[in-house]
Amino acid sequence: MTNSPPGAASDKLGRDVFIVAGVVVLGAIMSILDVTVVAVAQPTFMTEFDTSSASAAWSMTGYTLALAAVIPTASWAASRFGTKRVYMASLVLFLVGSVLCAMAWNIGSLVAFRVIQGFGGGLLMPIGMMIMTRAAGPERVGSVMAVLGIPMLLGPIAGPILGGWLIEIASWHWVFLINVPIGVIALVYAFFALPGGDEEPGKKIDVPGLLMLSPGLALFLFGVSSSAEEQTFNAPRVYIPMIIGAVLIAGFIWHAFRTTNPLLDLRLFRNSTLRVSVITMSLFAIAFFGASLLYPQYFIVVRGESTLMAGLLLAPQGLGAMLTMPIAGKMTDKIGPGKFVLSGLVLIAIGVAAFITLGTDTSYWFLCGALFVQGLGMGMTMMPIMSASLATLRGPEIADGSTLMNAIQQTSSSIGTAVITVIFTTMLMPLSRAIMQAGGDPAKTAGAMVENGVNVQDPAAVGAAGQSVISDIASTYGNTFIVATALVVLTLIPAFFLPRKKMVVEGADEQSVPVAMH
């Protein structure tokens, strides 16, 4: 293995780093795509397994809860067994879970196998970030995050397209089987490409911390996720697990500041750059992932498009991100993330605000243009925030920082999705009551139609309410985007405090260890 001299790293990522990046991106693609691809398959699961939408949704919720439970162990596992071993073991577990999911015979078995898949997928992103950050060195962490950002931002866009296409040409089984060839390639690739030798065999796991943080996150996210089904946060199934989870997380925070080797070193929050980055990432993930839930719903429910077409209509968002992300990554290394993140958030706010005007026949050119502007902003925002959080960390701090940011992103994304869903369904309630009072079929109220994917452009499907229903639902989407826009604007406050010059830490030359290939 060849090491670059300290301080000698150029701004460009070398061939060796790109070779390592290849295997990390493959793993990230599988883990992230699997969330959105399965979302597309929900109606198919309801039909194939003769189950309700609430039961089918557990195929997504179970995976999310598994991610939340396993992510906190990433830092310890990487130190104890080495990043290469943990990454390869995660790939194997993810592949086994994928094959089992394709063999599921009912919704219960599918959910159980999705949990197994989630235990593997949960470690792929945080471990991948550790590998990439160490390989490139702190001077080029922005460029590294730009590489990793491609699957993170394109996953929600490519997932509906891929999932809809696979279900149309083959069967739901291929939603999971598609992971097998990609995973096998990634596994062989990882064996030869990833550097090893970074383990600490004597490091022990923080058992009390593990017993508090992992179940705490899982319970909290279970409550948050249940709010979408209950259509309120004021339900025992929602607030009881949320409270228990919050108490366990608070207990871990108290414990982490009083033990020598906590499961997750929260003392990193003393780093002002990391602290501001975490706050910015939390608000950004709530706003962005919450709003992302609404775009395909609008195209499918209001405009009557197929899942595949809805995915294609979201493509301009990905194209915009692909244009700005590499530039923002390189420039972040040189001048810091502050200017890019602020500019990106302004573009995202403009793009999201355009959807406030939604109607039944809003121009697709206008909407795709707004999504493209959002994409330009996304490429300038998400990964520079990640870069800011990791660029000032050294040695073992990188593992804790990577784990922390992934846990924050996962939790915030789930909160954003739940909050926007509850707001949307709450706004729909008056419309649903009006239809029922007018003698409409309760099974065909606006809320039920949205949940079951009824094409509300078909007058026969919406009953006596006719075309007025679709207009009201479109307006409800637009009103919900007012909240999403406000959340994006709110993110500008912590983003204002991100560094606006190159981030340099004293002693970095002695502590940074850029790693090249074997």
Secondary structure by P-SEA (a helix, b strand, c coil): ccccccccccccccaaaaaaaaaaaaaaaaaaaaaaaaaaaaaaaaaaacccccccaaaaaaaaaaaaacccaaaaaaaaccaaaaaaaaaaaaaaaaaaaaacccaaaaaaaaaaaaaaaaacaaaaaaaaaaaaccccaaaaaaaaaccccccccaaaaaaaaaaaaccccccccccaaaaaaaaaaaaccccccccccccccaaaaaaccaaaaaaaaaaaaaccccccccccccaaaaaaaaaaaaaaaaaaaccccccccccccccaaaaaaaaaaaaaaaaaaaaaacaaaaacccccccaaaaaaaaaaaaaaaaacaaaaaaaaaccccaaaaaaaaaaaaaaaaaaccccccccaaaaaaaaaaaaaaaaacaaaaaaaaccccccaaaaaaaaaaaaaaaaaaaaaaaaaaaaaaaaaaaaaaaaaaacccccccaaaaaaaccccccccccccccaaaaaaaaaaaaaaaaaaaaaaaaaaaaaaaccccccccccccccbbbbbcc
